[in-house]
Amino acid sequence: MSKILITGGCGFIGSHLARILCAQKHELLLLDAYLNYISPFISHYQHFLKARMAGLLDRPNVRIERGDIRVQKRIQQIMTEWRPDAVVHLAALPSAKEATLYPTEALQINVDGTLSVLEGVRAAGSVKRFIFASSSFVYGHFKSAEADETHPTDPIDVYGGTKLTGEILTKSYAKAHGFEYTIVRPSAVYGFGDANRRVSQILIENAMTGKSLVLHEGGKSRIDFTYAADLADGLARCLERPGAANEIFNLTRGRAREVREFALEVKRHFPHARIEERPSDAARPERGTLSIAKARELLGYAPSVDIESGIASYVADLKERGPRELVS
């Protein structure tokens, strides 16, 4: 059993990971600032926060602390007192769109906040492995149909730039202070509990509430949609596998799909949903499939959820446990 601190531990991805690690009997500290950058009138943040934490709050091996990663003194205090064996750093301003709208906060959280967490790791002196959640946005426009971890990093927006900076800080601190690091690059994570209004959440919730499924530029963009449970499994493997030390991994489904495909699969569950096409409303990197061969080899990572089964599970969970505004 290890002591594992998860920043953003009450978040969408953090809560999925916490369930896996809790079942493995690790001692967990979930650090979260309870922040959301989408209007509470459309994000249903409070509802999803409660749903994420259901079944975790009463576990004897789970502790929850409020903490903003930008407050370095607070982070150092928590880490030096608790002395974790490993840290999974998920806390971030998690949306490319919101990072563009709020660039100063994106820098404060994604860069200064990461520096603060790394300073906490240095001060604690107990951390053996540090996991940093980066993003496929660090690649910018894909230069090939499939991008592996050696693909050039050339972000085209604030979000990708902050994540690449976090990668550099992670590697630098690990080398300087003698702990192992693992950097992961997810893509288009979806599933129950998301409150960040990613394209997957928007399409499904629009279908549930009778709104149009809006496809920009015909929905031809190819994205490697990744089911949250698959990503959480990959993160858990990064903590335990020796081969994860000082490596970078794409943790995705490993198969790009058009946004139109995603929308049509949503429509299969809601036949009366209307599809509406519009021009693009923002600059996005041209992406595609991310190679997960390295993660398969070194981690035994084997994602199994395609959008067909992933959307079915997501819709079923929303109908069973979602806010009344969606299911009434």
Long-range contacts (C-beta under 8 A, 24 or more apart in sequence): 1-25, 1-26, 1-27, 2-26, 2-27, 2-85, 2-86, 2-239, 3-27, 3-28, 3-29, 3-82, 3-83, 3-84, 3-85, 3-86, 4-28, 4-29, 4-84, 4-85, 4-86, 4-87, 4-88, 4-239, 5-29, 5-31, 5-78, 5-79, 5-82, 5-84, 5-86, 5-87, 5-88, 6-30, 6-31, 6-87, 6-88, 6-90, 7-31, 7-32, 7-69, 7-87, 7-88, 7-89, 7-90, 7-91, 7-117, 8-32, 8-89, 8-90, 8-91, 8-92, 9-64, 9-90, 10-34, 10-49, 10-52, 10-53, 10-64, 11-52, 11-90, 11-91, 11-94, 12-48, 12-52, 12-94, 12-189, 12-191, 12-193, 12-194, 12-195, 12-196, 12-228, 13-90, 13-133, 13-186, 13-189, 13-228, 13-231, 13-232, 13-235, 14-88, 14-90, 15-52, 15-53, 15-56, 15-193, 16-191, 16-193, 16-228, 16-229, 16-231, 16-232, 17-88, 17-90, 17-232, 17-235, 17-236, 18-56, 18-62, 19-55, 19-56, 19-232, 20-232, 20-233, 20-236, 21-236, 21-239, 22-56, 22-59, 22-61, 22-62, 24-236, 25-61, 26-61, 27-61, 27-63, 28-61, 28-62, 28-63, 29-63, 29-64, 29-65, 29-78, 29-82, 29-84, 30-56, 30-62, 30-63, 30-64, 30-65, 31-65, 31-66, 31-67, 31-69, 31-75, 31-78, 31-91, 32-64, 32-65, 32-66, 32-67, 32-91, 33-66, 33-67, 33-68, 33-69, 33-91, 34-66, 35-68, 36-195, 36-196, 37-93, 37-95, 37-98, 37-102, 37-105, 37-196, 38-95, 38-98, 38-195, 38-196, 38-197, 42-197, 43-195, 43-196, 43-197, 44-195, 44-322, 44-323, 44-325, 44-326, 45-195, 47-322, 47-323, 48-193, 48-194, 48-195, 48-323, 49-195, 51-192, 51-193, 51-321, 52-193, 68-113, 69-109, 69-113, 69-114, 69-116, 69-117, 70-108, 70-109, 70-112, 70-113, 70-116, 71-116, 72-115, 72-116, 72-119, 72-120, 75-116, 75-117, 75-119, 75-120, 76-119, 76-120, 76-123, 76-124, 78-120, 79-120, 79-121, 79-123, 79-124, 79-127, 80-120, 80-123, 80-124, 82-124, 83-124, 83-125, 83-126, 84-124, 84-126, 84-127, 85-126, 85-127, 85-128, 85-129, 86-127, 86-128, 86-129, 86-130, 86-131, 86-239, 87-117, 87-120, 87-121, 87-127, 87-129, 87-130, 87-131, 88-131, 88-133, 88-235, 88-239, 89-114, 89-117, 89-130, 89-131, 89-132, 89-133, 90-133, 91-117, 92-133, 92-163, 93-159, 93-162, 94-196, 95-159, 95-196, 95-197, 95-198, 96-137, 96-157, 96-158, 96-159, 96-160, 96-284, 97-282, 98-196, 99-157, 99-158, 99-159, 99-162, 100-157, 100-158, 100-159, 100-282, 103-158, 106-158, 106-159, 106-162, 107-158, 107-162, 110-159, 110-162, 110-163, 110-165, 110-166, 111-162, 111-165, 111-166, 111-169, 114-165, 114-166, 114-169, 114-170, 115-169, 118-169, 118-170, 118-173, 121-173, 121-177, 121-179, 122-173, 122-177, 127-179, 128-179, 128-180, 129-179, 129-180, 129-181, 129-182, 129-238, 129-239, 129-244, 129-245, 130-170, 130-173, 130-174, 130-179, 130-180, 130-181, 130-182, 131-181, 131-182, 131-183, 131-184, 131-235, 131-238, 131-239, 132-166, 132-167, 132-170, 132-181, 132-182, 132-183, 132-184, 133-184, 133-186, 133-235, 134-163, 134-164, 134-166, 134-167, 134-183, 134-184, 134-185, 134-248, 135-159, 135-160, 135-163, 135-185, 135-186, 135-187, 136-185, 136-186, 136-187, 136-188, 136-224, 136-250, 136-252, 136-287, 136-290, 137-163, 137-285, 138-163, 138-164, 138-167, 138-185, 139-185, 139-285, 139-287, 140-285, 141-285, 141-286, 141-287, 142-285, 142-286, 142-287, 142-288, 144-288, 145-288, 145-289, 146-288, 146-289, 146-290, 146-291, 147-250, 147-287, 147-288, 147-289, 147-290, 147-291, 148-250, 148-290, 148-291, 148-293, 148-294, 149-185, 149-248, 149-249, 149-250, 149-291, 149-294, 155-285, 156-283, 156-285, 157-283, 157-285, 160-285, 167-248, 174-246, 180-244, 180-245, 180-246, 181-245, 181-246, 182-238, 182-244, 182-245, 182-246, 182-247, 182-248, 182-249, 183-247, 183-248, 183-249, 184-234, 184-235, 184-238, 184-248, 184-249, 184-250, 184-251, 185-248, 185-249, 185-250, 185-251, 185-252, 185-290, 186-226, 186-231, 186-251, 186-252, 187-223, 187-224, 187-225, 187-226, 187-250, 187-252, 187-287, 187-290, 188-223, 188-224, 188-225, 188-226, 188-252, 189-226, 189-227, 189-228, 189-231, 190-225, 190-226, 190-227, 190-228, 190-310, 190-314, 191-227, 191-228, 191-229, 191-310, 191-313, 191-314, 191-317, 192-228, 192-313, 192-314, 192-317, 192-318, 192-321, 192-322, 193-228, 194-228, 199-223, 199-259, 199-262, 200-225, 200-262, 200-314, 203-262, 203-263, 203-266, 204-266, 204-311, 204-314, 204-315, 204-318, 205-318, 205-326, 206-273, 207-266, 207-267, 207-269, 207-270, 207-273, 208-270, 208-315, 208-318, 208-322, 208-326, 208-327, 209-325, 209-326, 210-272, 210-273, 212-273, 212-274, 212-275, 212-276, 213-263, 213-266, 213-267, 213-273, 213-274, 213-275, 213-276, 214-276, 214-277, 214-278, 215-259, 215-260, 215-263, 215-275, 215-276, 215-277, 215-278, 216-259, 216-277, 216-278, 216-279, 216-280, 216-281, 217-277, 217-279, 217-280, 218-260, 218-277, 219-258, 219-259, 219-260, 219-261, 219-262, 219-263, 219-277, 220-258, 220-259, 220-260, 221-258, 221-259, 221-284, 221-286, 221-287, 222-256, 222-257, 222-258, 222-287, 222-288, 222-289, 223-256, 223-257, 223-258, 223-259, 223-262, 223-287, 224-252, 224-253, 224-254, 224-255, 224-256, 224-257, 224-287, 224-288, 224-289, 224-290, 225-253, 225-257, 225-262, 225-307, 225-310, 226-251, 226-252, 226-253, 226-303, 227-253, 227-303, 227-305, 227-310, 227-313, 229-305, 230-303, 230-304, 230-305, 231-303, 233-301, 233-303, 234-295, 234-299, 234-301, 234-303, 237-299, 237-300, 237-301, 238-299, 241-298, 241-299, 241-300, 243-297, 243-298, 243-299, 244-298, 244-299, 247-294, 247-298, 249-292, 249-294, 249-295, 249-298, 249-299, 249-301, 250-290, 250-291, 250-292, 250-294, 250-295, 251-292, 251-295, 251-301, 252-290, 252-292, 252-303, 253-292, 253-303, 253-305, 253-306, 254-289, 254-290, 254-291, 254-292, 254-303, 255-289, 255-306, 256-287, 256-288, 256-289, 256-290, 257-307, 261-307, 262-307, 262-311, 265-307, 265-308, 265-311, 266-311, 266-315, 269-311, 269-312, 269-315
